Amino acid sequence: MSLGDEHDGFGGVGGSGQTRTRLPEGNSGDVYGGARRPVRSSRSLITVVGVVVLLIAAIAFANRGEGDPADAAAPSSGTPGKTAPTAATGIRPVTGKNGQLPTGFAQTDQGAQSAATNYAVALGSAEMFQDGPRADIVRATHDPAVVDDLLKSLDASYSVDFMTSIGLDANGIAPTGMTFVSRTIPVGAKVRDFTENSATVDVWCTGLVGLAGAGSTKPVTSTWFTITQKLTWVGGDWRVQSSSQAEGPTPVNGDNRASIADEIAEAVDGYGGFTYAR
């Protein structure tokens, strides 16, 4: 799940297409059991996390940009204006990084979609639940003029009571034997509005949140949401100016058996993330 405000978007190049990924970075009694997951299971944890997510929407995001521009001359894959189901359809992925975050997005509608998608992933990560990593993410994606106030607001939100309610200690650490999961996985993106220096982008996402481990009372569950980000071009890169989130679109759940806790924990530890490119 994400710290942005609840998340939405399909979309593509010139109004069609989909977000693509480009460069990989990198038993009985078990709460996960063998039973199928209910259609809307364990919403309490998601609701609690959603309270924090909504705080981001209430704070105006300023912008800060640094890093080298993307390789705008790189050829695109697929036919312009058409969906390419398994390949990135736009500008070459960025090669620069601001800390752990990609930077140097192209000053185009495709670049705005790439930026919004990668920011959604960062703001929805488990690192946001720990003071140091959270500060790094905020500093890497926001105007220095608003960082201090924003961090104060977020630090107040990640209170001891909140951490306890989702099964973490005051430092955002899961109990021994447990793995805390918080991931935002973009499905697609589209541009609502675009000018040379501003853009509004929807990012349709699914998310995972919960504690994986034997005896967990807060098992990892999935949710669907759309993040709408208003971006501005500052200092040679796109930065979020404001963000909001809405539930869905949500597909019908399949018939997959819910995995046991160890399988979920191993998957989270073993599968790395991506840099997303339009």
Buried (B, 14 or more C-beta within 10 A) or exposed (E): BBBBBBBBBBBBBEEEBBBBBBBEEEEEEBBBBEEEBEEEBBEEBBEBBBEBBBBBBEBEBBBBBBBEBBBEEEEBBBEEEEEBEEEBBBBBBBBBBBEBBBBBBBBBBBBBBBBBBBBBBBBBBBBBBBBEBBBBBBBBBBBEEBBEEBBEBBEEBBEEEBBEBBBBEEEBEBBEEBBBBBBBBBBBBBBBEBEEEBBBBBBBBBBBBBBBBBEBEBBBBBBBBBBBBBBBBBEBBBBBBBBBBBBEEEEEEEEEEBBBBBEBBBBBEEEEBBBBBB
